[in-house]
């Protein structure tokens, strides 16, 4: 059984000419290779209130409706659907897929990240299968919740992020990093030191023996020591106790250290997002004891490959 398709402009013009000649719809349908009921629907849609049938107006009406439908339900467009499906399978986030589609199509195709999330979390099994490809997999999509908490003290020798130069926020220059620690199995001493360059999203993952500031310093040096000065200008961190050697980092690496406000993890959102992606390969609660450095290097390479949106913050 062939799928239904709308009349083309040429078919509409032939329909118009045949009607002028007084032919019946069954006869016209036979000439066009169409069911006469298709022609009945065509005339019903475009001849309301006694209006004459005009092929150009009928075509324009069809194109306008199609355009609106694609905007309301973009995943009904095969080109968009296949792009979204393939990129989700490559473990791109819905936000990345949305931005990249618009970029690659030069604005002719678009879909919002919320539409992708809504589609993925539908109950049909074939859609639910996409959940496993998301950075953070849940049974249902979670709402963003903000919570107010009391402020903690800042790390000594670190500059407040509020004083960070505005050019760093624009992500237009290289050499500005964000850092954090990722824990492995609960009560296990080892952790993963993660550093991400804000513009390129270049990622370094270094395994450290424990979560102390001295081990964090060791991991940070391993990540950044080989870079020239122009590629290590600043580092943004949180208030964790592992970050209390900020002065040593400035002295040995030459980076200016900026401290996030307490409980404002989004102020270093790049590294937070990256750690969320690392969890695809090292799920929460996984022991880090048996994972090799080679594996961490491979994960770093994978994380650096997909394009990610540039946020001005």
N, C-alpha and C positions, 0 to 999 in steps of 0.2 A: 504493500500500500504506500503510495507516494504521499509525502507531507504537503500540507496546504501552503500555497504561496500567493501573495497578493498580485493583482494585475500590474503589469508594467505600463509605462506611459504609452508605448506603442500599441499595446492591447487596448488601452482606453481610447486611443484615437481611432482604432479600427471599429470598436464598439460604437463610438459616436457616429462614424460614417455609415455603418450598417443600419443603425436606428433611423438615420435620415432617409435611407433607402426603403424603410418600412419592413425590414426583415424581422422575423420572430426571434425571441431570445434563444430558443432551442436551436434554431438554424445558425445564429451567430456563435453560440457556444460550440457547435460542431465545427465551424470554420476555425475557431480559435483553439480548439482542443481543450475546451473548458466546460465544466458543468453549467447548465443554465441557471442553477441555484446560485452559483458564484456571481453571475451577472445580475440576478435579482437583488442580492445583497448590495452589490456595487451601486445600483440605481437607488435603492432604498436609502443608502447612506448619503447620497449626493443630490437627490432630487426632492428634498423635503420642502414643504410649503409651496409646491407647484413650480419650483425652480427647474430650469432646463439643465440637462446634463452637459457639463463642459469638462473635457478630459484634463485640461491643464489645471483647473481648480481642484478636480478630484485628486490629481497627483500631488498637488501642493498640500492638500488636507492630509493625505496619507503620510507624506514626509514629515509634517509637523507632529502628527500623532506618534509616529515612530520615534522621533527625536525625544519627545516627552517620556515615552515608555522606557527608552534606554536610560534616561536620567533617573527615573523612578526605580527601575529594576535593571541595573547595569549588567548583572550576572546572566541575564537572558541573551546578552550579546556574546556569541561564541568566542570572539576574539578576546574579550575581557575575561570570560570564564576560564579559557585555556591558560591565559597568562597568570591569573590568580592561582589556579590549581597547580601549575608547574612550579611557581615560585614558593608556594606554601610547602610543597614537597621538597624543595631545596632548603627548607627551614628558614625562609625569610619571614620576618614579622609582618602582620597586616599593614602596619604603618609604612614599612619599607616598600611593600608591594604597591600600595596606593601611590606613594610618591614616585616610584620608578615608572609605573605605567603612564602617568601623566607626562613624565620627562621624556620617555622613549617615543611616545605617540605625538609629542610636541603639542599637547593639550587637546588632541582630538578625541582621546579616550580618557575616562576617569572613573574612579570608584573610591569612596571614602573608606577609611579603616573600620569605621563603625558598621558599615554595610557588610564588610568581609566578616567581622566578628559575629554579626547577627546571623549570617548565612551558615557559618561554621557551627554555631551552637543551636541550630535547628534540630528537632528530634529525629529526623530521618537518619537512618544509620549511615547512608552513603555520605551524608554531610558531616555527621559526627566523627567519621574517620579522619577528618582533617584536624580535629582537636589535638591529636598526637604530634602534629607538626608545629604547634604553637610553642613560643618560648616558655610560657608558664601555662601548664595544662590544668584545667579545673573542670569539674562536672558541669558547671554553668559559669557564665561570664560574671566576674565580680565587679561591683561598683567601686569607684574610687572614693576612699574615705579619708578625710583629713582629721587629724586629732591635735588638740592643743596640749602642750606640755610645758613644764617649767624649764627655763634655760639652764644649761650647764656652763661651766667655765671654759674659756678658750685654752688652746694649747700654747704654752709659752714659746716665744720666738717665732710664732706663725702670725701672718698678717690676716686680718679679717677679710673674708671674701667680699664684703661690702666696699672694700678699698681696692679691689682688683680692677685693673685698667679696662675701660670699656671695649677696647679693641680685642681683648681676650674673649669677651662675650660674643663677638661677631663671628668667631671661628674663621677668620680670614688669613691668619698667619700660623706657621708651624711652630712647634716647640712647647706647646702648652698641654700639660698632662693632668690626668686625674688618677688617684690611686686608692686602693682599698684592699682589705683582706677577705678572702673567702674561706669559710670553715669547711672541714670535711665531716667525718663521723663525730657524733657528740662525745665529749670527754677525750677526744684524740688530740694530742698536742700539735700535730702538723697542720699547716694552713697554706693557702695559695695567695701569694702576693700578686695582685693584678694592677697593671699600669696601662692606661689607654691614652693615646695622643688625640686631642679633641677634634682636630680638623680631619685627619686621615682615618681615624679610628684604628690606627695601628696598635696592636695589642701585644703585651709581654706578660707571660704567666711564669712565675718562679715559685717553686716549692720551698717553704721555709720550715725549720724544725719545730718552731712553736710560735705563739702569738705575741711574743715580747717585742719591745721597741728595738732591741739590738738585732733581732732576727729580721724585723721589718726593714731596718737600715741595710742589712746584708742583701736582702732580696731586691731592694730599690737600687742599690749600687749595681747589682748584677744586671738589672733591667736597663739602666740609663748610662752607666759609666762609659760605654763605647760610643755614645753619640757625641757629635761636636756640640759646642756651646750653643750654636744657633738653633739646635733642635731640642734643647732642654732649658727652656727659659723659666717655666713656672710649673708648679705642682699643686693641685687642689686636693685636700684631704678632709676627713671628718675629725671628730673629737675622741676617737678611740685611743686607749692607752698605748697602743703599738706605734702611735704617731708622735710620741713625746721627744723624739730626737730631731726635730725640724731644723734646729740650728746646725747640727752636724750635716744634714742633707745640703743645706745652703753652702756650707764651707767646703764640702768634698765634691759636690756635683755642680755647684754654681746655680742651682735653681731657687727661685723665689717661692716660698711656701705660703699658700693661702689656706685658711681654716674656714670650713663651712660653719654656719650657725647651727646650734644644737638642735638635733632632730630634724634638720632640713636636708635629708638625704638627696632630694631632687636637685640640690645645688651642685652635686657631682653626678648628675644623671647619666652621663656617658658611661662611666665605669660601673654604675649600678645596673644599667641596661646590659652591659657586656657580661657581668657576672650572671645575670639571668640567662643569657645565652650559653654561658659555660655550663649551666645546670642541665642543659640538654644532653651533654656528654658525661657530666659528672653529677648525677642527681643528688639532691640533698640527703645527707646521711651516709653517703658513700665514703668508704675509707680511702684516704690518700696514700696510705703506706705502700700499696702495691702498684701505684701508677708511676710510670717512668717519665723522665724529662722529655723523652722523644714524643710521648703522647701529648704532653702539654704544648710542645712546639707545634704539633700538628693541629691541635685545637686552635691555637693562636692564629695560624695561617687560615684556617676555615673562617674564623670570626672576622678577619680582615677583608675577606673577599667580597661579601655582599655589600652593595651600596646602602648607606643609611642616611636619613634626612639630616640636614644641618639646622639645628635649632639655635636661635640667637639667645643663648644664656650660658 
